């Protein structure tokens, strides 16, 4: 399957001869276009300006002369008004919900959505064509496209205040760009609650304690409790205006926010300051409220009210997964756990329905093959006590949207849930693990899926833990009916990942700038290791020798010597290789790989205290400026380097895999130099001791210098940033 520039793969695409130059086109709208579609036209203007540095005019189609190039943006309902200008499209219109027609001819293009969402998705597809085809002329084509499934979700925690900007970029440049339409936003105690400030205070105290412990709290008698999600809000809370702003950004980009307000289970945030409603008050930090205590609902509904007022959701996700403390208090002890569960769900459901809000929940306690059949397990150090609750499925309302998670390899769970009449989406979906999506998803009671991030919401963890990669791989299942091989999807991802990295970081990478000039550092004189070493376990002999410019977007020079081909340092602090640079640079790109896999753990486990421990530091680059000033760059396994024969693509936070030939993978890590005015004397590669015996292999260094910087510096017209002292 060849890639025509739009992902997820559109339903129908027909390539034609010719091109539309878009630099001098006008964006055209009808007179009657509704505001949300006008905004999609504006998003197209903004998107083109960002990519091509030219701001196209936005005008009514009736004001555009016949000989002027235009891109029409509108809805099917506009067609009567504008059809005269684009009459050839009459028989190609798309009427499926969220669908669009994108037609590109050499005189004009048209994006015609079946509804406002369709208009928006047509705009995103056109922006993708500009990104992926890398030119200001779009090849002529006709795309007819609409989604396979109506719910294409992503689950995350409220971010910390520092990461609101990242989340905004993630929504715009990733989720919306790839046509996700639902954000399950877990909120807990992470928004300022005016009526219950003690809930916020309790939440913060709990998170501080959990970070100090370095693990989730246990209950009495080493009782296993569910997870705290202490990363939510960074362990603190946001102001209402900040949370509202997140929801507004999502709405502008056609993503519906479904707040997840966890109830019954994972309710630490409610109980922290209200031990009187806890099911197990003697726990250090109780994880559930008591469903027989009316006080539980008084507090919960107060909290729900504040979220409803602030966020105005159409649906709320009420949690309810992983109930570990059921029927323990004196009021609940005589009750059946399934009855308690069903009564709790129904009570919250009725409260929300009476206010016109729909309900979603995790489905595990309704499935016998999942958490529905309790399994009491006592080991030497842990009591895992789960109740039998599956009978509740027969007792709760059928119009609750079920989120069926943990069923990637259990197709029978889908049918079991459906047999009660529930509609469902797959939760914690991963295209890489899920068995038989095309067949299992064909039923109309499967409404889609959601990809989850159970992590700090930030750029580093989202890349490093493969969240971005997994979401990228999975969205094609939710939207498309075409299933390219993983290797094809990898290739599509690799083409966009450098741009995506820059957009999600909000930073300019010099290697992506228009006035960049690469310079290749010759490391042959500093190399200390052969091209192939059986003891160290690497073999780079398939690398091209000399200057590599064809198969990598970053040119680099490989030593031609077989014996002194690459630079390696041992895992000890006095192991060092010093490489002369001797010039100014805006960035340096290290082309490297490691000899073996290093140590890397899921960020959640490192998040309690030391997030850096999630990716083992296997060496350092020390940039030494000529004035003696130094900058240290850690080389972290799974973050900016991976093993030379790694074939996966899923885990680097700098996922710039530019080069893969004959089983050799190299990673290009771009370090942006904050001090252009200082001459870089050398880069020292330094060993560090650590957990594994993997070693970094430096194959090449390529520098980037921006012509604008050099011109101002050399001509003396720009100001030189000397402040008088050495550093
Ligand atoms: Zn109770």
Boltz pocket constraint, residues with backbone or C-beta under 6 A from the ligand:
constraints:
  - pocket:
      binder: B
      contacts: [[A, 278], [A, 279], [A, 289], [A, 290], [A, 291], [A, 292], [A, 293], [A, 327], [A, 328], [A, 329], [A, 330], [A, 331], [A, 332], [A, 333]]
      max_distance: 6.0
